[in-house]
């Protein structure tokens, strides 16, 4: 069965039994949720998520450090150039017609029902069945049948963060898209300006404004289609003069900046009079976000008005706040052009009031908001700022936040309309009106629809845009895929249940870890190293006893079960901990492996942890501040092996599955005119390093996988522009697979049962790539002289139960080769000498093997040249 956490505050409900026709049996029946005295993880997580989005922005520090260490400066030029190189390499790879089998399509495993953050909704002005969605990093999606089916229509672009989508009112087949994430949260994903499609999203034309980086609103004149207004926040990482409001009078061929507020404030909202297109209102917002500065409020938070088509502007007062404020949202009454609302956020970053005018902004009064819970935007109200008026019923007014509130009497009284009680995901960013009582709601967890005046909300569950941090393999459910996602916890499913993935744990999901032989023992993690474990298959307890609560922890804290002793676990804060048994009690086994607190606690943590699959007493560790260590847990001996590596955030360290002395390291980061290699290899446990980037584009590398059984020649790299692979140890790289746009991939894994490479994307859910499609006959080893065929060791099936076939292929020597199988204690259970060139097979009887993990070794001349881990199950 799927393992689902128990919760104490959520109502019990029956869950439907999902039928798997392709598996020919019912694969699980979830238990009704039972009350448990244990503190509910979901309940705790909600509070922690709220706290994480205040001005400290803990996840932002993780994203920024990934890309900026050690200079604390985002190099936009290098980043955009790298994305363009990724696009070019994708085109080159496709033109080669699959030399290495890399042109096989990625398979979408899901989920399509969990969702991702939607920033904006655009409904066709005359056909409500045509709807566009703009995602924070998942591009533009379109439906032509009211949401029954969706397709991406913006995938051939380098920047897929979408800020706004608008129609030409007179020609609704013409669609405009503004790129960049206007909510400027965590790490602000930027854009490259404005795009226009004249054919409903089939093709696109770039209209410029790429230096403005974040577009918040686009308005097309209803009668003069050539006149376009664009509100921008500018590059959020630094002060600049590119912020403000822009106008074009020639269909976007050229632009003029018509309203500039300051070098730290842009235009966050813009509305146009429904009766006079020359009258516009704009709201300004002070916003800077980088690794050492977060400005969310200031003196520039004001409302401006133009009555001459944006040529000149007047700052409005007349009762509006005159002190420092944060984000402002605007709405104009479609039935009364002089009636407007302005919602304000204060310097404490909470909702501070709703102001109303009936004379076009000359005078304002504060709406008492009777019945409104002023905490509806929590303490990160700057993340929302949206107020909407229903064009079918102007008395229907909405305020969006963590939950959404509405007034049905024009703003006099307010009621909760969409929230936890209605089973709607938190954090709402846009609402669109399909009719007087029909709505679409954009949230951090996807799209919701109501057709009964917001009594019942139905989730739209067929858009695969989940943002994954980590993927995981469960040996007890090898047909399913696991992953931890931004805002959407830990989830499980596969292609056969694309729209029925199961949410099994809350928070911002990270690493899931499964015991290799006991299906009842496993762990889930949410942000900042909050690990929960179960030993009975479902009752969760905190699993961090012994880890000092004051330790500096990574947003994505590393932990793992030993590959050699299933009762041993390792975890990394700023030091390494070890535990024995389940649930674990942790003990530190290292000193501080970072540089110490120099730039702040969050900048100095362990970011990578890996145990050698060949040596049970060998760990490798990487840190956010560029350190790499080799450790011996038995005697707590740690050696710094950083010399020869770049001064960058260490994203992964992977010990070779075939050579006990070989280790690989990857780094992230962007720096102007710096082409420092991001992948290195050592053949002497870190004493010396060799760059193996070849022709890999200058992208941040977020994770590595070294494919077993191929002498370390086949390597896959997860980058900010997709997945790249090499079959010759890094001499030449190509983008892997088709069907994946230029999106970040943060985590890779291997599913040995399905023989697939698994990619956790941060925009397009979880994908798998069939490793059988690789053209192994063309594989030449980077470590074999003269490019001769690589000796190969394999065992299948894996996992196995009764018997397995052990194969040794491509032997080039007539020397004796010894193959052996050892258990996790090191005991040898099988050994045989083979001799002769070519291929050898041996059937291994496993009926006397206990359940567990085993390793096959191949040695020639006393030297190990191959190893393969496999699992015995029943």
GUNUFI-974311 format. One record per residue (C-alpha): x, y, z; residue in one letter. Coordinates in steps of 0.001 Angstrom, whole numbers, plus 524288, in hexadecimal, padded with zeros to 5 digits. Example, Ala and Ser with C-alpha at 12.3 -4.5 7.8 and 13.67 -1.06 7.14 Angstrom:
2
8300C7EE6C81E78a;835667FBDC81BE4s;
//
This chain:
874
800008000080000x;803C380E1B7FEB1x;808688137480B88x;8008281F2180FF5x;802EF8274981C05x;7F90B8275C82712x;7F3828348382AA8x;7EBD1839168364Dx;7E4A68452A831A4x;7DF86841428245Ax;7D23A83AA9822C6x;7D25982C3881FD6x;7CE45828D88121Dx;7CD9181CFE809BFx;7D6EC81C9A7FE5Ex;7D34E816377F192x;7D9DD809C17ED5Fx;7E1EA80C2E7E13Ex;7E18F8014F7D746x;7ED827FE5F7CF02x;7E95A7F73A7C2D7x;7F72A7F6527BDE7x;7FB297EFA17CA7Ex;7EEFE7E7097CA85x;7EC757E8AF7D8F7x;7E8837F2DF7E2DEx;7F52F7F8B77E7A8x;7F1057FF3C7F418x;7E6198033C7FD29x;7E94080EFC8057Ax;7E4A180E5481369x;7DB4D818A381812x;7E307822CE81F53x;7E32E81FBF82DDBx;7E506828ED8391Cx;7F2108276383FBFx;7F77F82DB484C1Ax;804448308F84510x;8055D83F018411Fx;8008683FDF8332Ex;80B7C842C98299Ax;80241849BC8201Ax;7FD8F852BC82AE9x;80B4D8566B82ECBx;80F618581C820AFx;804D68622181DC4x;80A7786AF98284Cx;8185D868D6823C6x;814B286BBB815BAx;80EAE8788D819F3x;81AAC87C2D821BEx;82391878898168Dx;81D88882C980DA9x;8203588E9381641x;82B4E898088139Ax;8359888DF3816E9x;831498859B80B6Bx;838D48797280F19x;836988722F80249x;83B6F87E237FB0Cx;8487987D10801D1x;8499F86F287FCC4x;8468F8732B7EEC6x;84F6F87EFC7EF25x;85ACA877B47F534x;8596C86D2C7EADAx;85BAA877237E031x;863C8882057E62Ex;86DF087C8F7EF7Cx;87795882807F28Ax;8752588FD37EC4Bx;866F08919B7F07Bx;863AD897787E35Fx;85A828920A7D93Cx;860F3892AE7CBFDx;8553A893C17C316x;85D538946A7B6ABx;86438887867B942x;85767881227BD61x;85012885667B123x;85B87881907A87Fx;85BB78741E7AEBEx;84D308723E7AC2Cx;84F1E8763C79E0Dx;85A3386C5879D03x;8512A861F87A278x;84721865377980Fx;8517F8646A78D7Bx;856D88577E7928Fx;8490E852177927Dx;847998558D7841Cx;854F084FB0780EEx;851CA8430D7880Ax;844F5841A0780B2x;84BDB843CA773B5x;855118387877664x;849C182EEF775FAx;84D50827E87826Bx;85B7A823C378122x;85B8D81E6778EFBx;84D4581B817910Ex;84BC082899797C9x;8408B82CC478EF1x;836B4823BA79564x;82B6382B7979B52x;82A5182D657A9E0x;81E56826FC7AFB3x;815AC82F177B881x;8135A8272E7C4E0x;80BAC832047CB96x;805C88375B7D370x;7FBB483F007CBDEx;7F2D4840837D7ABx;7FC01845F17E21Ex;7FE41852D67DB3Ax;807F285DF77DB86x;8074986C9D7DD93x;7FEC7874077D3E6x;800F0882B37D317x;7F660886B67C992x;7EA35882817C230x;7E5178882A7B56Bx;7D79E884977B037x;7D41D887487A20Ax;7CB03893327A1CEx;7C09288C9C79971x;7C31587E0C79B39x;7C488879E47A982x;7C8DF86C587A555x;7D5DC872177A0DCx;7DE63874747ACB8x;7ECE3877267AE83x;7F4A3874E47BAFDx;801BB87B0E7BE3Fx;80A5F873747C7B3x;815248786E7D082x;81EBB86FFB7C901x;816B6866947C0C7x;8139886F0C7B504x;806558716F7AED0x;7FBA6867117AE15x;7EF59867E37A5DAx;7E242861107A55Ex;7D7E98625679AE0x;7CD8885A067A177x;7CBAF860AB7AE76x;7D67A8594C7B56Cx;7D42E84B547B127x;7E10C84AF17A9D5x;7ED0D853987AAC8x;7F95B855517A2D4x;805A385D967A490x;806CE8683579A44x;8134386F5179E47x;81D4A8647679F87x;8268186901794C8x;82B6A8741E79D3Fx;836998757A7A6BEx;82EF587C7B7B175x;822C5875B57B658x;81F8487E3B7C224x;812D9885167BE84x;80E1D891BB7C493x;80215895607BCADx;7F9F8891347B0F7x;7F12A89AB47A9A5x;7E87289AC879DA4x;7E6F48A51679344x;7D89F8A83A79661x;7D5768AB3078839x;7DCC189F5E782E0x;7DC6E894AF78D5Ax;7E45288B1C78545x;7EF928945B78847x;7F59B890EA7956Dx;80057897D179CF6x;80915891697A715x;81181898937B0E4x;81C9C890A37B6A5x;822D8890A87C414x;81CD888D4F7D144x;8160F8997D7D6C8x;814AA894067E486x;8237B894767E611x;823FC889D07F032x;82E9E880127F3C8x;8380E881887E84Fx;8313488A957DE82x;83111883F87D14Fx;832BE88EA27C74Ex;82DD788FBD7B960x;8318E895887AC56x;826C989F607AA00x;81A3089ED87A23Bx;815B789532797D4x;80A1E8959E78E93x;802F188AD07878Ax;7F9BE88E0B77C5Cx;7F49B8802877B37x;7F01B87C70788B6x;7FD34877D878DCEx;801EC86FB878258x;80D34878DC77F0Bx;813558842F78667x;81A47890E778340x;82376897A978CCFx;820208A5F578F4Ax;82BA28A9D7797C4x;82C568AF257A5B1x;835B18A42A7A92Bx;83D898AD207B21Ax;831688AFA17BA50x;831C48A1397BE5Ex;824D78A09A7C5D4x;818228A4867BF28x;80C9A8A6167C85Bx;801858AAE17BF9Fx;7FE7E8ACC07B12Cx;7F2DD8B4BE7AC59x;7EF718B65279DF3x;7E75B8C21A79A09x;7D9AC8BD09796DBx;7D87F8C4F478A43x;7E68C8C7D778665x;7ED218BA87785F5x;7FA758C07A7834Cx;7FA568C73079098x;7FF4D8BE7079B7Ex;8025C8C1677A9B2x;80BB98B8D97B17Bx;80E8C8B9AF7C006x;81BB38B47C7C48Bx;822FA8B2657D14Bx;8305E8B1FF7CAE3x;83BA18A9257CE82x;838F28A61B7DCDFx;846F98A2EF7E07Bx;84C0D8B0D87DFB9x;848418BF147DED7x;8464B8C3767D0DCx;83F7A8CD797C865x;8387A8C3897BFDBx;82CF98C2767C926x;81FDC8C8EE7C6DBx;814F08C9EB7BCF7x;817378C8EE7AE64x;80EDF8CC967A2B9x;80F508C8B57947Dx;807738CF11789A7x;80C298C60977EC9x;808938B82F78307x;814B98B6B378B4Cx;81EC48BA6178111x;823F18C4A578A73x;8216C8C89E7987Bx;821FA8D4F77A096x;8231E8D5627AF4Cx;817B48DDD97B3AFx;818348DC527C26Dx;824998DA647CA46x;823608DA5A7D910x;830EF8D7217DE45x;83C318CDD27DC27x;8369B8C4987E66Fx;828038C5B67E370x;820898C0AA7D7C6x;812448C0007D3A7x;80B7A8B4447D9A2x;7FD8A8B6E57D50Ex;7F6A68BE3A7CA27x;7E84B8C03C7C6B9x;7E1578C7957BBE0x;7D4648CEB87BC5Bx;7C9888C6967B610x;7C4098D2CF7AF7Ax;7D0188DB0E7AC97x;7DC4D8D3A87A802x;7E46D8DFDF7AA48x;7E2548DEC17B8E7x;7EB568D5567BFEFx;7EF0F8D2B37CE0Bx;7FC1E8CCD87D224x;801148C7B87DF33x;80F8C8C8557E2C4x;816F08BEDC7EB7Bx;824818BFA07F187x;82AAB8B2477EF49x;838DA8ADDF7EF4Fx;83C6289FAE7F178x;84A1A89A2F7F158x;852AF892007FA1Ex;8555E89CB9803FBx;849DD8A5F2802AFx;83B158A48F802B6x;8336C8B13D80147x;824D28AEB980177x;81F838BC2780518x;823078CA6E80424x;81F238D86F801A3x;81C208D6037F34Ex;810088CDC97F5DEx;806488D70B7EFB2x;7FB368D75D7E5BBx;7FCC18DF5A7D944x;7F2E08E3E77CF0Fx;7F3C88E7F97C0CEx;7E8C38EE157B8DEx;7F02D8EFBC7AC16x;7F36D8E1E87A81Ex;7FF178E0797B0FEx;8066A8EC7D7AC65x;806038F3567B986x;803438EE607C73Bx;7FE638F3EC7D422x;800CA8EE057E174x;7F3F18EC027E89Bx;7F15A8EF7E7F6C6x;7E4648F3DE7FC24x;7E3F88EA2180726x;7ED518DFB68024Bx;7F8638DBC180B8Ex;8041F8E4CF80B13x;80D7E8DD1681388x;8161E8D1C680F1Fx;80E508C64A80A05x;810788B99F802A4x;808E88B3E77F72Fx;7FC968BA657F1EDx;7F1E48B3DC7E9EAx;7E80C8BB0F7E152x;7DA7D8B7F97DBFFx;7D1538C0967D411x;7C2A18BED47D3CAx;7BE798BAB57C603x;7B13F8C1417C834x;7B65B8CDFF7CE02x;7C33E8D3397C8DAx;7C4CB8DC747D466x;7C3DC8D18B7DE6Fx;7D0AE8CAEB7E203x;7D6558C2A27ECEDx;7E4758C2D77F196x;7E9348B8547FAF8x;7F5458BB4B80325x;7FFB58B36E80A3Cx;806DD8B9E181590x;815368B9A18196Cx;812598AE2C82273x;80EAE8A6FC81601x;800988A489819EDx;7F42D8A95C8137Cx;7F20F8B74081843x;7E5948BBA7811C5x;7DCC18BD728061Dx;7DAA48CB29800CBx;7CF9A8CF657F7F4x;7CCDF8DAEE7EF0Cx;7C0938DF277E7DDx;7C6488EB0F7E105x;7D13A8E5707D8D9x;7DB758E6147E385x;7D9C38F4077E82Fx;7D5388EFB17F59Ex;7D6228E29E7FC6Bx;7D05D8DC978087Ex;7D4838D06780FA3x;7CADA8C54E80E77x;7C7C88BF8F81BF5x;7C7E98B1D381619x;7BDB88ACB381F7Dx;7BFB289E3A82220x;7CCF089D6881B60x;7D7CB8962582261x;7E32489FA0820BAx;7ECBE8945582216x;7E7F688E0F81582x;7F5088911B80EF5x;7FCE088CF081AE6x;809E2893EE81CE0x;80DF98935280E9Cx;8031489B6B808A9x;80C8A8A0F27FE92x;80B8B8937E7F7EEx;7FD6E8964C7F3DEx;7F7F58A4007F1C4x;7ECB78A0107E8E7x;7DF108A5D47E9BAx;7D5158A2527DF4Bx;7C7538A6C37DB94x;7BE2D89D637D49Cx;7BAC18A3A37C766x;7ADEC89C067C72Dx;7AA428A1197D4A9x;7B1D08AD147D956x;7ACD78AB1A7E722x;7B4F389EAC7E7BBx;7C2858A2EE7EC6Fx;7CDD5899BF7EFC7x;7DA2A89B387F7E1x;7E4628909E7F5D6x;7EE2788B927FFCDx;7F19587F13806D3x;7E2EA87D53805F5x;7D96D885767FDE4x;7CEC988E2F8034Fx;7C37D894587FC04x;7B91589E9F7FD9Cx;7AC0989CF07F6CFx;7A7348AA857FA44x;7B1898B2DB7F3D9x;7BB548B2537FEECx;7B2CC8B4BD80AD1x;7B3AB8A73B810F9x;7BD3A89C2180E83x;7BCF088D4A80F4Fx;7C6F98828D80D66x;7C4E687D2C7FFB5x;7D02E873F57FCB9x;7D91E86DDE806A6x;7DCB88621680E9Dx;7CEA185F1581255x;7CB6A85E40803E5x;7D771855BC80195x;7DDD78601C7F926x;7ECB3860F07F91Ex;7F2AC86C8780011x;7F806878FA7F9D3x;7EF4487EC17EF53x;7F4858877B7E482x;7E9AF889CC7DAABx;7DB41887927D86Ex;7D41D887B87CB75x;7C56E888E27C978x;7BEA487FBB7C007x;7B0F4884727C36Cx;7A93988AAE7CE6Fx;7ABAE87F107D776x;7B6A8877D37D089x;7C4FC879A97D409x;7D2CC874EB7D17Ex;7DC85876697DCADx;7EB61876067DB1Dx;7F2F9870E27E6E9x;8005986BF17EAB9x;7FA9985E587E929x;7F45685FD47DBE1x;7E724863B97D637x;7D9AA862D57DC7Ax;7CC28865007D6C7x;7BEF3867E47DCC4x;7B213868B17D567x;7A91486A5C7E11Dx;7AC90877B47E674x;7B8A1872907EDA7x;7B1538688E7F5B9x;7B97D85D467F095x;7C6D785DF27EA19x;7CBAD8536B7E0EFx;7DA14851FE7DDFEx;7DE13851777CFBCx;7E6D8845827CFF5x;7ECCB843FC7C286x;7F81084DBA7C1D8x;8059C848167C503x;80CE0853BF7CA8Dx;8118584F5F7D7FDx;81EA2855017DC6Bx;8270C84A027E1D5x;832D684B7F7EAA1x;835D283CF57EC42x;8325082FC57E675x;83358822B07ED6Bx;832AA814157EAB2x;82AE880AF97F362x;82FC97FCE57F1A5x;823187F7C57F75Bx;81AD37FEE27ED3Fx;823EE7FF5F7E187x;818F38020E7D7EDx;8165780F487DE37x;81DF781BF37DEE8x;81FC48249F7EAD2x;82340832F47EB88x;8239B83EB57F4A3x;81E0684B447EF0Bx;81DC9859E17F18Cx;8116685D707F929x;80BB484FFC7F682x;812978465C7FF74x;816258385B7FC04x;80E5F8312F7F1A0x;80DFF823CD7EB37x;808C081E2E7DE84x;80C3981B177D077x;807AD81CC57C270x;7FC41813707C42Dx;7F6E981C3F7CEDCx;7FABF8292A7C8D4x;7EF4A830777CEB6x;7EE9B828587DB22x;7FBB282A087E1BBx;7FA97829177F072x;7FF06833E87F97Ex;8056582CA1804D1x;80C218376180C8Ax;80B538462180DE0x;813D38523E80DE8x;81DF08551A803A0x;82186847298005Bx;82F958427D7FF8Cx;8363E83550800D2x;82ECA828B28031Fx;8372B81D6780813x;832FA80F2480889x;8388E803D38103Ax;83DE27F9DE80670x;837A87EDC280C92x;82CF47F21A815FCx;8219B7F86D80ED7x;81C467FE0881B81x;82819806B481DF6x;829558132381622x;82B4A821BB817A8x;825DF82E28811C8x;82BCA83BA9812E4x;8272384987811BAx;82EA485658811D0x;83A4D8590E81A84x;83D1084AF181DD8x;8301E8477682444x;8306D8389982318x;8252182FF382711x;8260F821368276Dx;81D838155882959x;820B58078782D8Bx;812FD8022982BD1x;80FE5806FA81E32x;80809812F7821A1x;80915818E682F54x;812FF823BD82E3Fx;81BD682956838AFx;82683833AA837FEx;8333982CE983422x;83D2883740837E8x;83FD1833F98462Ex;84DE3837558493Dx;84F8F8414683E58x;851CD84E3C84522x;846468571184222x;84FD0862808414Ex;857F885C1A836A8x;8587B86338829BEx;8506585B3482031x;84EB485BD181196x;8413085E8080C16x;8433485124805ACx;84A3984A0B810C0x;8514383DB480C97x;84EE9830718130Bx;84FA68223080ECEx;84F66814048130Dx;85C7980D238118Ex;85DB78048D80591x;865E27FAF580D72x;85EDE7FA4C81A81x;8505B7FCC881A34x;8504C80052828B9x;8599280BBA8269Ax;855628194B8221Dx;85CC2825CD81F25x;8582A833F481F28x;85ECE8410381CDAx;85C6684E4282313x;86940855AE82388x;86F08848FF828AEx;86C5583AA282655x;863BA832A782F5Cx;862B5823DE83027x;8581081B798360Fx;855A280D28838BBx;84813807598389Ex;83A8B80C5483554x;83567815DF83965x;842E881C168399Ex;84A01822AC844A7x;854A882AE183E99x;862AE82D2A842FAx;86C17836D583C94x;877F18304083662x;87EB783BFC83052x;88304849B88331Ax;87D408556A82C19x;87FE58524681DC0x;87C7F85FEB818EFx;8842286C9381A00x;87C59870288261Fx;872E887B7A8272Bx;8789E885FC81E7Ex;86D5F88B0D8162Dx;86228885B781E62x;85DC78789982394x;856368744781797x;861C38764180E8Fx;86A4B86C2E81551x;863F785EC181576x;866078514280FC3x;860078506680238x;86473842F27FD80x;86690835DA80431x;86A06828E37FDECx;86EB781BBB802C6x;877B3813917FA4Bx;87067807A67F529x;87D4D8001E7F582x;883338042C8028Cx;87A7C803CB80EB8x;8838980D1C815E6x;88454817FE80BCAx;87BD28241C80B30x;87CC9830068027Ax;8770083D1480694x;8751D84A0A7FF92x;871218572B80536x;86A478637D800D2x;876F386B18802AFx;87EBF862B77F926x;8853D858D180225x;8867584A5E7FEAFx;88A8684033808D3x;88E08831DC80953x;88A3F82B44815FEx;88C5381E7C81D4Fx;880E081CFA826D1x;88737811D382E57x;891D381A7683401x;88BA3827B6830C3x;896EF82B42827F5x;893E38365881E71x;89CAD83B7E813A2x;899E1847DB80BFAx;89B71844DE7FD75x;897008520B7F81Dx;8A3F5855FB7F1EFx;8A284856627E333x;893C1858A77E359x;88C7F8655B7E075x;8879D86EA37EAECx;8796986B387E899x;86DBB8651F7EF5Dx;86FA18564B7EF55x;86315850767EA0Fx;866C28420A7EA1Fx;871C5838BA7ED74x;870D482AFD7E7EEx;87A1381FC97EA9Ex;87C9F816C17DF26x;874A180A247DED3x;8800B803087D844x;88CC3808F77DD4Cx;88EE380A907EC02x;8985B815D97E9C3x;8900D81DB67E055x;886C6828B17E41Ex;87F31833077DCA5x;87B57840C87E100x;871F584AA47DAECx;87043859357DD7Fx;8664D863C97DA98x;86756872747D8BCx;8687D87D347CE99x;872FF8878A7CDD4x;875C5891657C317x;87FE388CB77B941x;882DB880EF7C1C5x;8828C873BE7BB14x;8873986BDB7C6B1x;8841685D687C460x;878EC8587E7CCB6x;87BE8849DC7CC99x;888BB843B77D14Cx;88DDD835F67D32Fx;89862830B57DC22x;89E9F8234C7DAB3x;8A5ED824117E7A3x;89B458273C7F17Dx;89C8F835D17EFB0x;8AB37837DD7EFA2x;8AA6683CCB7E198x;89F1A8417D7D939x;89C458417E7CAADx;891A4849A47C425x;888A6841397BBCBx;87F5884B467B648x;88376849AC7A812x;8798F8514379FFEx;86F368520B7AAA2x;8684385F507AA32x;86C1E868C57B4EEx;8605F8650C7BD57x;85F94862F47CBECx;8602B8545B7CEBDx;856AD850707D97Bx;8589F841B87DA47x;8605F8366B7D46Fx;85D9F828147D1CFx;8686C81E9A7CE01x;862238130F7C737x;86709806427CD2Fx;86D437FB667C51Bx;87392804457BAF4x;880B48078C7C0FCx;87BD7815307C45Bx;87AFC818E87B60Dx;86C6081BF67B630x;86943827D47BE81x;85CF582FF77BF4Fx;85C9B83E0A7C41Dx;8508D845527C8CCx;851EF8539F7C509x;84A27860377C4C7x;8473A85D137B68Ax;8434A84ECE7B73Bx;84AF9842127B7C6x;857C583FA67B097x;85EBC832DE7AE7Cx;86BF782DC27AA57x;86FF88200E7A63Ex;87E96822AA7A695x;88117827997B436x;87EC1835F07B147x;886138380A7A486x;8796983B0079D51x;86BFB83E947A2D2x;85EA183F2E79C8Fx;8515E843357A18Fx;849F5836F37A544x;83CA4833A979FE9x;8321783B24798E6x;82598840F579E10x;82BA1848A57A948x;82C628577C7A835x;8376E85FE27AD81x;8342185E367BBDFx;83C3185B937C821x;83E2484D8A7CC73x;8428484CAA7DA9Cx;842D383E197DD12x;845EE8318A7D5C4x;843F9823727D991x;84426815D37D3DDx;838F180C567D4C9x;83FFE7FF467D31Ax;833747F77C7D210x;82E4E7FFBC7C6DBx;83C0F8025C7C1A6x;83914810CC7C095x;83FDC81D847C3ACx;836D2826097CBDEx;83703834E27CB30x;8308183DE77D4E3x;82DD284A677CD68x;82A918575C7D3CAx;81FCB85A4B7CA1Cx;81AED84DFF7C344x;81904843C77CDD5x;82090836FF7CD92x;825D6830D97C116x;82C30823DC7BDF8x;83598820297B329x;83711811F17AE8Cx;8453F80E157B058x;84344802BD7A6F8x;8428D80CBB79C05x;850EC8104B79DB4x;8593880AC8792B6x;862DF8037579AFBx;869FE7FDD678F42x;86F1080B7278C73x;8737680D6A79A63x;881FA80F6979B7Cx;8886D810767A89Ax;88FDE81C537ACF4x;89806813367B53Ax;89B118085E7AB5Bx;8A6DE80A387A25Dx;8A48980BDE793D6x;895DE80D09795C9x;893F57FE647969Ex;886E97F90A79B3Fx;885027F9F57A9DCx;884367ED847B21Ax;8767F7ED0A7B775x;870A47E6D07C380x;862067E5517C56Fx;858297DDA07CD40x;849C07DC5B7CA16x;83F107DD127CDAAx;8416F7E73D7D800x;83AC07E6317E18Bx;83AB87D7567E0F7x;834247CCEA7E927x;836EB7BEC67E504x;842317BFBA7DB6Cx;84A3F7C9C17D40Cx;852E47C9737C814x;860B17CE9D7C9F6x;8673C7D33E7BD5Ex;8754C7D7137BA8Dx;877657DC877ACE2x;882037E2457A443x;88D637DBCD7AB3Cx;899BB7DF5A7A3D1x;8A33B7D7627ABBDx;8A5357C8B57ACE8x;8A88A7CA917BB42x;89FE57C4B77C5B3x;894D27CDB57C9E7x;88EBB7CB8F7D737x;880787CEBA7D983x;87B307CEC27E757x;86EF07D26F7EED1x;86FC37D8197FC8Ex;865597DC4180637x;8650E7E90580DBEx;86D7F7E34981888x;8782C7E01080EA9x;875E47D16180EECx;878687CAD1801C9x;86CFD7C24E7FD9Fx;871377BF057EFCDx;87E507BEC77E8D8x;882717B99A7DBABx;88E457BAA67D2A3x;88B8A7BC747C42Cx;895257BCFE7B90Ax;894577C0347AAAEx;8910D7CB607A1AFx;8835C7D02D79EDAx;877147CD6B7A6AEx;874527C4D67B284x;867757C1F07B976x;8646A7BB8F7C66Ex;857137B8A87CC6Fx;8575A7BB917DB14x;84DD37B42F7E3C5x;848AD7BE197EDA8x;83F4A7B5857F551x;848C17B48B800B8x;84BF97C30D8006Ex;845B07CB3580B1Cx;83E047D74380755x;8470D7E2C1805CEx;8515D7E9E87FE11x;85CD67E2E47F7A8x;868427E72A7EF45x;86E4A7DFEC7E3D3x;87CCB7E27E7E16Fx;885357DF6B7D5A6x;894147DEF07D717x;89EA37DC847CD21x;8ACB07DB997D183x;8A8317DE6D7DF56x;8A2807EBB87DB80x;894067EEBA7DC9Cx;88F297F3E37CF9Cx;8809A7F2557D172x;876197F1937DBE8x;867707F0B07DC15x;85E237F2467E77Fx;851AA7EA3D7E71Fx;846317E7637EFEFx;840497DA4C7F3C5x;831B77DB027F695x;826C97D1307F7E5x;
//
